[in-house]
Amino acid sequence: MADLIANAYLIDWVLAAFVAEGLLLMGYRASTGKGLGYAAIAANLLSGGMIVLALRAAVSGARAELVAVCLLASLAAHIIDLRQRWNR
């Protein structure tokens, strides 16, 4: 398991799953008019996706600044997501 994370293959699959989930949720919303709004879907998936992208960058040996930017973007998306939910 550590080898999968260390060579980033598993992380790439997780990122692909985030994209697929987003497309499915948005497709469901477009076809039925039910479910989360597009902004809620984007904020939620962006929050988690940026954390996974930060992990991917760290494992790949990217500069610490890139990891920090990914984490800050995740925090911003998380705050947006919470704010949208708080107002309901």
HUVEN-V715227 format. One record per pair of residues at least 12 apart in sequence whose ideal C-beta (glycine too) atoms are under 8 Angstrom apart, sorted by sequence separation. I is the first residue (numbers start at 1). J is the second residue. D is the distance in Angstrom with one decimal. If there is no record, write none. Layout:
# HUVEN-V715227
I/J/D  I/J/D
This chain:
# HUVEN-V715227
26/38/6.2  29/41/7.2  54/67/5.0  57/70/6.0  26/41/6.0  25/41/4.9  54/70/3.6  53/70/4.9  54/71/5.0  22/41/6.1  51/70/7.5  22/42/7.4  25/45/8.0  50/70/5.0  51/71/7.1  54/74/6.8  50/71/7.2  22/45/4.8  50/73/4.6  51/74/4.8  21/45/6.6  50/74/3.6  49/74/7.9  48/74/7.6  18/45/5.5  46/73/7.4  47/74/5.4  50/77/6.3  46/74/7.6  18/48/6.6  47/77/4.0  18/49/4.6  46/77/4.0  47/78/4.2  44/77/7.9  15/49/6.6  18/52/6.9  43/77/5.2  47/81/5.6  43/78/7.9  15/52/5.7  43/80/4.6  44/81/5.2  14/52/5.3  15/53/6.8  43/81/4.0  11/52/6.2  15/56/6.9  40/81/7.1  43/84/6.3  11/55/5.9  12/56/7.3  40/84/5.5  11/56/4.5  39/84/6.7  40/85/7.8  8/56/5.7  11/59/6.6  5/55/7.9  8/59/5.2  7/59/7.9  8/60/5.8  6/59/6.2  5/59/6.4
